């Protein structure tokens, strides 16, 4: 994977001067908190503002696990000494209110983004008097507009992390739903005000960080200023157990030991699930099983719900995914469009060959650590899998091609963030 960097042309009058101090604002544990972790490691993180934080000392740990749900992973030990501001009680009240009011879909997403920004601005207002050095505010797309407005009033520098390829990606996804109406379920495109808010965020941002050349291309198609865009690939720190993991393959796959194809992520059309199910039909009777791990958000026809070659494993917490990477034979990532696709790095860490589309971050090198799908279709996927069934030695060769260490570290990430504002 090459680290792609675009040259920035930014008005020098808006650039912060050293020493830099960063405030990182984010909903959820996105990217395992890599941005605040990288800043904290270099002593540059002034504050992390997030919706929930459940440290080992939190009273929330004494509640039943079923109550905590996904909040149990809203913590990282690398940030144990950081100044973290979270809204645990407010978040619980907000979510309960949303359920009582039966808000769903985009209405709920937009309400959550607005709630988070309101809480963040209150926190920033209380902290602003303490800030005496130039400050950079880092926030994620779709929940940054009001925060950036406040930041600009303070004279702060703003960095927007664009989590996906934006409006153009939605156009591609809309075409996929038109192609496969049988899977539509309750999917709806974002309302116009969602994209209007996003355009204003892009305007207020001094720098826009994206994670792949693919995202950069699609943002430019929607009119985002190229000079603002800076490409920084995702960071992933493999678990220690992965370094000593030994992957083995049978000489020949059979009905007793079928090829295990892992799909891990949201089960939605954007992730290419329609092409996966088309491939299942084409491979009926072959020695191959599909393991589908992730929350199902489309309508699954009964034929596939009970298909003997599909294991529907549902949503699993991030801490539980390693077992599936270890036991699978090949990882399938046929996304229609993705800002990057962190699961590619997770699979690579476990020496798992990858079948991926081109519409995401550049991790796969064709015939070195996996295969590139020139077209996301059931035919292309099925043809590749049949090739693997005929010659399983390919997997052993590609698995060995994954043995080199991942190049992009937290230190590299920090340097790229610094470069983005110079």
Protein Blocks (a to p, Z undefined) as FASTA:
>chain_A
ZZddddddddfklpccdddddddddehjehhlmmmmmmmmnopafbdcdfbdcdfklmkl
mpcfklnmmmmmnccfklmmpccdddfkmmmmmmmmmmmnopghjllmmmmmmmmmmmmm
mmmmmmmmmpmbdcdddddehilmmmmmmmmmnopacddddfbgbjmlmmmmmmmmmmmm
mlnmmaccddfklmmmmmmmmmmpmbdcdfbfklmmmmmmnopafklpccddddddddfk
lmmpccdddfbdcfklccddddeddddfknopmmmmmmmmmmgoiacddddedddfbdcd
fklmmgckbccebjadfklmmmmmmmmmbdcdfbfbdfkopmlmmmmmnopacdddfkbc
dfbcghklmccdfbdcfklmmmmmmmmmmmmmlmmmmmmmmmpccfbdfklmmmmmmmmm
ZZ
